[in-house]
Amino acid sequence: MMKTKTLQNTLQFAQMVAAKHSWVLHPDKEFLDILVEGLTTNYNRYGYYSCPCRDADGIREKDKDIICPCEYCAPDIQEYGSCYCGLYNDPQFIKNGGYPESIPERRQFKNFI
């Protein structure tokens, strides 16, 4: 039986990931709370933190590319200043007044048909 995650557990997870990569979390607390809630829901549903902004299959092997931080996170931050959902951000991007906005989806869906 998997251990249920709380919102606080998930926020701590996101903070640790951000610190490890020298990223910062979404600057808007209200939006950050929504992302943390989505990650928590996904963990408690699937047993892993799948991206809160993408549809997961619920099969770890099929979802491995979108387990947070997803494999698209670092390239998105490098190119756009933030990841797809805006959870993780380049600190310089935020410091310079950048704000996470919609960016192109890198995930290819052809493998899932």
Summary of the structure (lengths in Angstrom):
residues: 113
radius of gyration: 13.7
end to end distance: 30.8
largest distance: 45.0
contacts: 305
relative contact order: 0.16
helix: 50%
strand: 6%
